[in-house]
Amino acid sequence: MEPTLSVEQRGSDVVGGNVRGALHTIHKKEEFINMTLAVLMTPEWKVYG
């Protein structure tokens, strides 16, 4: 959120609005993102190189 405020203070409301929109979307999908990461971190999904 701090980078958003910094950009907006410099006069780029469009960029600030885009960042806020992206953060809002991530927040709405947070539970799904966390579940997906948990699945990908299971031993069956780990890639050993």
C-alpha positions in Angstrom: 0.0 0.0 0.0 2.9 2.4 0.7 4.1 2.3 -2.9 0.5 3.2 -4.0 0.5 6.3 -1.8 3.9 7.3 -3.0 2.9 7.1 -6.6 -0.4 9.0 -6.0 1.5 11.7 -4.1 3.7 12.2 -7.2 0.5 12.8 -9.3 -0.1 9.5 -11.0 -3.6 8.7 -10.0 -4.1 6.3 -12.9 -1.2 4.1 -11.7 -2.3 4.4 -8.1 -5.8 3.3 -9.1 -4.4 0.3 -11.0 -2.3 -0.8 -8.0 -5.3 -0.4 -5.7 -7.4 -2.5 -8.1 -4.8 -5.2 -8.2 -4.4 -5.3 -4.4 -8.2 -5.4 -4.0 -8.4 -8.4 -6.4 -5.6 -10.2 -4.6 -7.4 -9.6 -1.3 -10.6 -11.1 -2.7 -8.8 -14.2 -4.0 -6.5 -14.6 -0.9 -8.1 -17.8 0.4 -7.9 -19.4 -3.0 -4.3 -18.3 -3.4 -3.3 -19.7 0.0 -5.0 -23.0 -0.7 -3.3 -23.3 -4.1 0.1 -22.5 -2.5 -0.5 -25.1 0.2 -1.2 -27.8 -2.5 1.8 -26.8 -4.5 4.1 -27.1 -1.4 3.1 -30.7 -0.8 5.8 -33.3 -1.5 3.9 -34.6 -4.5 4.2 -31.2 -6.3 7.8 -30.3 -5.3 10.3 -30.4 -8.1 13.7 -31.6 -7.2 16.5 -30.5 -9.4 
